[in-house]
Amino acid sequence: MSLASWFRWNEPPNRISQRNPTEMVVETLMMELSWQIKQAEKQQRERENEYRKIKTGVDYGWLVSYPKQSYDISPGERLQLEDMCTKIHPSYCGPVILRFRQVVAEYEPEAQEVSQLFRSILQEAAEKIKEEEEAKKLARQWNTKNRTSLSLTTFKSRSRISPFISDIKTISEDVERGTQPNRRVWSMPEFRNTK
């Protein structure tokens, strides 16, 4: 056995993650869900303790031992939520977590309700992602289409706009002559056919 095997810290670290970004999103979102469930349980216990204090007038909280985690989502529901998490693009992972935390803080749900809130946030994010993808698709279709229509092309080829031709009448000429202007819009250029 050589000394080099003992000093593995000299080797360059493997910076590229071997895991798929989708797997990382699923793992991150599911960790957030489990953490929020634990926080909801903790708040629920604190509310119960406060209620007991008010009801009995005595704090016995120091005598009570709580289980590590009393509520867990069912395996079927976990699989459904993980499947929904796979539809979340990695760039949306952070905003989904922030939105989830905001909703949990706003509603202060029971531990059993947290997974339902999580599901609704995932559905909301998936719909938003789908809408944005459709908008991008439409934008790409719009950009790839020929922007000039056929009628505009043929119109350009047959006529020429000549704004500086000398025989164009202007309002100032009519004012100088003291005559009433015709019912024509004078700001429009003169159109002439060129053949």
C-alpha positions, -999 to 999 in steps of 0.1 A, spaced: 0 0 0 15 33 -10 13 66 8 -6 81 -22 -36 60 -13 -36 75 22 -35 111 8 -65 111 -14 -70 148 -7 -44 156 -33 -67 143 -60 -88 169 -78 -124 169 -66 -151 156 -90 -169 189 -96 -195 175 -121 -224 159 -103 -231 124 -114 -268 129 -107 -295 140 -131 -308 176 -125 -343 162 -123 -333 138 -95 -318 167 -76 -350 188 -80 -371 159 -68 -348 153 -38 -347 190 -29 -385 195 -31 -392 163 -12 -367 174 15 -385 207 17 -419 189 21 -406 167 49 -391 197 67 -423 216 64 -442 186 78 -419 186 108 -423 223 113 -461 219 111 -460 192 138 -438 214 160 -462 243 157 -492 220 163 -475 207 196 -468 243 206 -504 253 201 -516 222 221 -492 232 249 -505 267 249 -541 254 250 -533 232 280 -516 261 298 -546 282 293 -570 254 303 -552 241 333 -531 271 343 -500 248 347 -472 241 322 -464 203 321 -445 207 288 -413 196 304 -428 162 313 -440 154 278 -418 136 254 -428 138 217 -421 112 190 -395 122 165 -420 123 136 -455 112 142 -469 119 107 -456 107 74 -472 107 40 -482 74 25 -459 57 -1 -485 61 -28 -489 98 -22 -451 102 -20 -447 86 -54 -474 109 -69 -456 139 -54 -422 127 -67 -438 123 -101 -451 158 -100 -417 171 -89 -401 156 -120 -422 180 -141 -406 210 -124 -377 225 -144 -346 231 -123 -348 268 -127 -382 268 -110 -371 248 -80 -362 279 -59 -394 298 -68 -415 267 -60 -399 264 -26 -403 301 -18 -440 299 -28 -445 268 -7 -430 284 23 -451 315 18 -483 295 16 -474 274 47 -466 306 67 -498 322 55 -522 293 63 -503 276 92 -516 241 82 -518 209 103 -492 183 95 -517 163 74 -525 193 53 -490 202 43 -487 176 15 -520 188 0 -506 224 -1 -474 211 -16 -494 193 -43 -514 225 -51 -481 245 -54 -466 218 -77 -497 219 -99 -496 257 -100 -459 256 -110 -465 229 -137 -493 250 -152 -471 281 -153 -443 262 -169 -466 247 -195 -480 282 -203 -445 296 -207 -434 268 -229 -465 274 -251 -457 311 -253 -421 303 -263 -434 279 -289 -457 305 -303 -429 331 -303 -406 307 -322 -433 300 -347 -439 337 -351 -402 344 -356 -398 317 -382 -427 327 -403 -421 351 -432 -430 384 -417 -438 402 -450 -471 393 -465 -475 386 -502 -498 416 -508 -473 439 -492 -445 425 -514 -466 430 -546 -476 465 -534 -440 475 -530 -431 463 -564 -459 482 -582 -458 515 -564 -433 539 -551 -438 565 -524 -425 598 -535 -427 624 -507 -405 650 -523 -421 654 -558 -425 690 -567 -462 688 -578 -474 676 -544 -498 701 -530 -493 712 -494 -514 731 -469 -489 759 -469 -494 765 -506 -532 767 -501 -527 792 -472 -504 813 -493 -529 814 -522 -558 819 -498 -578 790 -510 -596 763 -491 -577 730 -489 -592 699 -506 -606 671 -484 -573 652 -487 -551 644 -458 -519 664 -465 -496 645 -443 -498 614 -464 -472 609 -492 -481 608 -528 -484 572 -542 -475 567 -579 -474 536 -600 -442 529 -617 -443 508 -648 
